[in-house]
Amino acid sequence: MISPGVTLGGRYRLDERIAGGGMGDVWRGTDEVLGRTVAVKILLPALLDEPGFAERFRGEARTMATINHPGVVDVYDYGSDQQLAFLVMEYVEGDALSRTLSRVGRLTPARTMALVAQAADALQAAHANGIVHRDVKPGNLLVRPNGTLVLTDFGIARSALVGQLTVAGSVLGTASYISPEQASGAVATPASDVYALGVVAYQCLSGHRPFDGATPLEIAMKHVRDHPRPLPGDIPPAVRSIVDRAMAKDPAARWPSASAMAAIARQAAASLASTAQQPTSAPQPMRAAPPVSPAGVPRPPSGPSMPGSPVVGGAARPQYPPPAQRPVSGARGAASVPSGPPVQPQPYRQPYQSQPAPAAKPESSGGRQVLIVLAVVLALLVLLCAGVISFLLKQGQDNAAEFHTGVDGGAPPAASYRLTTQTGANPGWISANEGRQTL
């Protein structure tokens, strides 16, 4: 029986069991030769009973050790001891994605796409070396405290699939992420890992696996025949399409490679992250709409005055002082012309001024009163002059009438004059000749 303190291979001491799965248990151990912490995976004894399994496992373990990628766990050693086969790997500080999901339920689309992109990069590194993981699931994705992801526990035993599906309840998690072609008995390919990663993304976004069942075999057959429930409505369409394509039943309809899936997932994560940061940024001040003249043409925006040439067409406009409050006839601004030959734009009529032009001061009430008094006096003088002139004209008419009127009322003799002495005596009428002589 395996217990803490057991040493495998004469150098790897088992300290604590940290995980278990369909292929075996994972222990945190210590390499007593190098003095470092390692992860030791002990394979199930039943797997060693399969003919040729040990040799295939050893060969693929060597291949995995050649992968040099930060997203793939390092393989240090492989050995067997006490009828047990074990694999010594890098010990990664962090939580498995399965623990995070059991604690929080769902991840945001941006966080999900970021993790999917890292996992797809790690899968591409394995695929480039001819290795198919075959067991991609949240329990095999470790997330460090800094947010980086490491793909662990490569399920390199191809022939172990049938045995796993026949052990009820032992590998329920593995059956939940198996590809349709693997469930149908076909050989796993890189497209199979893409499908499994799509299932992981589905679970991160929805909070549940796409298919459930009473046995692992029932769940595996649902991957072949059934379609998963739609993702929640709050998932962006771009993210939804990434997951749907990764989970296509036909391997040819999925993403052509893990690197292609990584690129599109990383792009979606960056877009979602930038969108989420926009509301937290400092709000931009709203610019008021430009005032509109009675003619319906926007005026130049108000603001501090700037010396320079007049405003034209689409050229950059300096700020102008506020327009005076007076009626405006015609358009003050220059409207842009959508098409047609270029037209010489009209300059803005208001000149540039360092300070707003002072408005005309209205006349004071005292000035108006003085003008009224002067007008009244002038009118009185006119009336007075008119009266004097009328009086003088009337007197002249009265004097002229006396030349034609006699004392007794009779008609005066022809060519005669009425003479009056200085004493007021009236000598009577004399003839013209007489009067001429007397005068």
LINCOR-V718757 format. One record per residue. N is the residue number from 1. BURIAL is + if it has 16 or more other ideal C-beta (glycine too) atoms within 10 Angstrom, else -. Layout:
n & burial
N & BURIAL
N & BURIAL
This chain:
n & burial
1 & -
2 & -
3 & -
4 & -
5 & -
6 & +
7 & -
8 & +
9 & +
10 & -
11 & +
12 & +
13 & +
14 & +
15 & +
16 & -
17 & -
18 & -
19 & +
20 & -
21 & +
22 & +
23 & +
24 & +
25 & +
26 & +
27 & +
28 & +
29 & +
30 & +
31 & +
32 & -
33 & -
34 & -
35 & -
36 & -
37 & -
38 & +
39 & +
40 & +
41 & +
42 & +
43 & +
44 & +
45 & -
46 & -
47 & +
48 & -
49 & -
50 & -
51 & -
52 & -
53 & +
54 & +
55 & -
56 & -
57 & +
58 & -
59 & -
60 & +
61 & +
62 & -
63 & -
64 & +
65 & -
66 & -
67 & +
68 & -
69 & +
70 & -
71 & +
72 & +
73 & +
74 & +
75 & +
76 & +
77 & +
78 & +
79 & +
80 & -
81 & -
82 & -
83 & -
84 & +
85 & +
86 & +
87 & +
88 & +
89 & +
90 & +
91 & +
92 & +
93 & -
94 & +
95 & -
96 & +
97 & +
98 & +
99 & -
100 & +
101 & +
102 & -
103 & -
104 & -
105 & -
106 & +
107 & +
108 & +
109 & +
110 & +
111 & +
112 & +
113 & +
114 & +
115 & +
116 & +
117 & +
118 & +
119 & +
120 & +
121 & +
122 & +
123 & +
124 & +
125 & +
126 & +
127 & +
128 & -
129 & -
130 & -
131 & +
132 & +
133 & +
134 & +
135 & +
136 & +
137 & +
138 & +
139 & +
140 & +
141 & +
142 & +
143 & +
144 & -
145 & -
146 & -
147 & -
148 & -
149 & +
150 & +
151 & +
152 & +
153 & +
154 & +
155 & +
156 & +
157 & +
158 & -
159 & -
160 & +
161 & +
162 & -
163 & +
164 & +
165 & +
166 & -
167 & -
168 & -
169 & -
170 & +
171 & +
172 & +
173 & +
174 & +
175 & +
176 & +
177 & +
178 & +
179 & +
180 & +
181 & +
182 & +
183 & +
184 & -
185 & -
186 & -
187 & -
188 & +
189 & +
190 & +
191 & +
192 & +
193 & +
194 & +
195 & +
196 & +
197 & +
198 & +
199 & +
200 & +
201 & +
202 & +
203 & +
204 & +
205 & +
206 & +
207 & -
208 & -
209 & +
210 & +
211 & +
212 & -
213 & -
214 & -
215 & -
216 & +
217 & -
218 & -
219 & +
220 & +
221 & +
222 & +
223 & +
224 & -
225 & -
226 & -
227 & -
228 & +
229 & -
230 & -
231 & +
232 & -
233 & -
234 & -
235 & +
236 & +
237 & -
238 & -
239 & +
240 & +
241 & -
242 & +
243 & +
244 & +
245 & +
246 & +
247 & +
248 & +
249 & -
250 & -
251 & +
252 & -
253 & -
254 & +
255 & +
256 & -
257 & +
258 & +
259 & -
260 & -
261 & +
262 & +
263 & -
264 & +
265 & +
266 & +
267 & -
268 & +
269 & +
270 & -
271 & +
272 & +
273 & -
274 & -
275 & -
276 & -
277 & -
278 & -
279 & -
280 & -
281 & -
282 & -
283 & -
284 & -
285 & -
286 & -
287 & -
288 & -
289 & -
290 & -
291 & -
292 & -
293 & +
294 & -
295 & -
296 & -
297 & -
298 & -
299 & +
300 & +
301 & +
302 & -
303 & -
304 & -
305 & +
306 & -
307 & -
308 & -
309 & -
310 & +
311 & +
312 & -
313 & -
314 & -
315 & -
316 & -
317 & +
318 & +
319 & -
320 & +
321 & +
322 & -
323 & +
324 & -
325 & -
326 & -
327 & -
328 & +
329 & -
330 & -
331 & +
332 & +
333 & +
334 & +
335 & -
336 & -
337 & -
338 & -
339 & -
340 & -
341 & -
342 & -
343 & -
344 & -
345 & +
346 & -
347 & -
348 & +
349 & -
350 & +
351 & -
352 & -
353 & -
354 & -
355 & -
356 & -
357 & -
358 & -
359 & -
360 & -
361 & -
362 & -
363 & -
364 & -
365 & -
366 & -
367 & -
368 & -
369 & -
370 & -
371 & -
372 & -
373 & -
374 & -
375 & -
376 & -
377 & -
378 & -
379 & -
380 & -
381 & -
382 & -
383 & -
384 & -
385 & -
386 & -
387 & -
388 & -
389 & -
390 & -
391 & -
392 & -
393 & -
394 & -
395 & -
396 & -
397 & -
398 & -
399 & -
400 & -
401 & -
402 & -
403 & -
404 & -
405 & -
406 & -
407 & -
408 & -
409 & -
410 & -
411 & -
412 & -
413 & -
414 & -
415 & -
416 & +
417 & +
418 & +
419 & -
420 & -
421 & -
422 & -
423 & -
424 & -
425 & -
426 & -
427 & -
428 & -
429 & +
430 & +
431 & -
432 & -
433 & -
434 & -
435 & -
436 & -
437 & -
438 & -
439 & -
